[in-house]
Amino acid sequence: MNATRERPEIRFLTSGDVTAHERAAAERAVREALTAAHHVTSVQVTLSVVNDSSLPRPALAQAVAEIDGRRVRAQAAARRIDEAIDMLRERLAVRATSLQAG
């Protein structure tokens, strides 16, 4: 997904206290993770924050992308949503790269 290829719209589902800034950060992270991927036809990102201090990782970031007709899924849970987004970017990039290599 670079300037020479079509970039599909990223659909978002959010729950809990997720800001517009965090949503934008997730969009940048997912686009960066999929930079080398060819034929990305759809992307859905879920961001969720549960307001429960007893949970060790109340923030969840998940992405499902269709690349070359195959679904690739990555997710990460963390104490804060920005941490979950960073981990999601790394995991999605690894999965997308391994799909392209295979």
HULIN-V91362 format. One record per residue. N is the residue number from 1. RES is the residue in three letters. PHI is phi in radians with two decimals (NA if undefined). Layout:
# HULIN-V91362
n->N res->RES phi->PHI
n->N res->RES phi->PHI
This chain:
# HULIN-V91362
n->1 res->MET phi->NA
n->2 res->ASN phi->-2.20
n->3 res->ALA phi->-1.11
n->4 res->THR phi->-1.56
n->5 res->ARG phi->-2.04
n->6 res->GLU phi->-1.12
n->7 res->ARG phi->-1.95
n->8 res->PRO phi->-1.20
n->9 res->GLU phi->-1.13
n->10 res->ILE phi->-1.67
n->11 res->ARG phi->-1.53
n->12 res->PHE phi->-2.08
n->13 res->LEU phi->-2.14
n->14 res->THR phi->-2.30
n->15 res->SER phi->-2.57
n->16 res->GLY phi->1.41
n->17 res->ASP phi->-1.50
n->18 res->VAL phi->-2.01
n->19 res->THR phi->-1.52
n->20 res->ALA phi->-1.09
n->21 res->HIS phi->-1.10
n->22 res->GLU phi->-1.19
n->23 res->ARG phi->-1.11
n->24 res->ALA phi->-1.11
n->25 res->ALA phi->-1.11
n->26 res->ALA phi->-1.17
n->27 res->GLU phi->-1.10
n->28 res->ARG phi->-1.07
n->29 res->ALA phi->-1.09
n->30 res->VAL phi->-1.19
n->31 res->ARG phi->-1.07
n->32 res->GLU phi->-1.12
n->33 res->ALA phi->-1.10
n->34 res->LEU phi->-1.75
n->35 res->THR phi->-0.92
n->36 res->ALA phi->-1.53
n->37 res->ALA phi->-1.33
n->38 res->HIS phi->-1.80
n->39 res->HIS phi->1.03
n->40 res->VAL phi->-1.43
n->41 res->THR phi->-1.79
n->42 res->SER phi->-2.75
n->43 res->VAL phi->-2.52
n->44 res->GLN phi->-2.22
n->45 res->VAL phi->-2.10
n->46 res->THR phi->-2.03
n->47 res->LEU phi->-2.13
n->48 res->SER phi->-2.46
n->49 res->VAL phi->-2.26
n->50 res->VAL phi->-1.73
n->51 res->ASN phi->-1.49
n->52 res->ASP phi->-2.52
n->53 res->SER phi->-1.17
n->54 res->SER phi->-1.42
n->55 res->LEU phi->-1.44
n->56 res->PRO phi->-1.26
n->57 res->ARG phi->-2.44
n->58 res->PRO phi->-1.40
n->59 res->ALA phi->-1.86
n->60 res->LEU phi->-2.26
n->61 res->ALA phi->-2.18
n->62 res->GLN phi->-2.40
n->63 res->ALA phi->-2.36
n->64 res->VAL phi->-2.22
n->65 res->ALA phi->-2.15
n->66 res->GLU phi->-1.76
n->67 res->ILE phi->-2.19
n->68 res->ASP phi->0.90
n->69 res->GLY phi->1.39
n->70 res->ARG phi->-2.04
n->71 res->ARG phi->-1.50
n->72 res->VAL phi->-2.10
n->73 res->ARG phi->-2.19
n->74 res->ALA phi->-2.51
n->75 res->GLN phi->-2.64
n->76 res->ALA phi->-2.65
n->77 res->ALA phi->-2.09
n->78 res->ALA phi->-2.68
n->79 res->ARG phi->-1.23
n->80 res->ARG phi->-2.22
n->81 res->ILE phi->-1.15
n->82 res->ASP phi->-1.14
n->83 res->GLU phi->-1.16
n->84 res->ALA phi->-1.10
n->85 res->ILE phi->-1.13
n->86 res->ASP phi->-1.06
n->87 res->MET phi->-1.16
n->88 res->LEU phi->-1.05
n->89 res->ARG phi->-0.98
n->90 res->GLU phi->-1.10
n->91 res->ARG phi->-1.18
n->92 res->LEU phi->-1.16
n->93 res->ALA phi->-1.10
n->94 res->VAL phi->-1.11
n->95 res->ARG phi->-1.14
n->96 res->ALA phi->-1.16
n->97 res->THR phi->-1.16
n->98 res->SER phi->-1.18
n->99 res->LEU phi->-1.15
n->100 res->GLN phi->-1.17
n->101 res->ALA phi->-1.33
n->102 res->GLY phi->-1.54
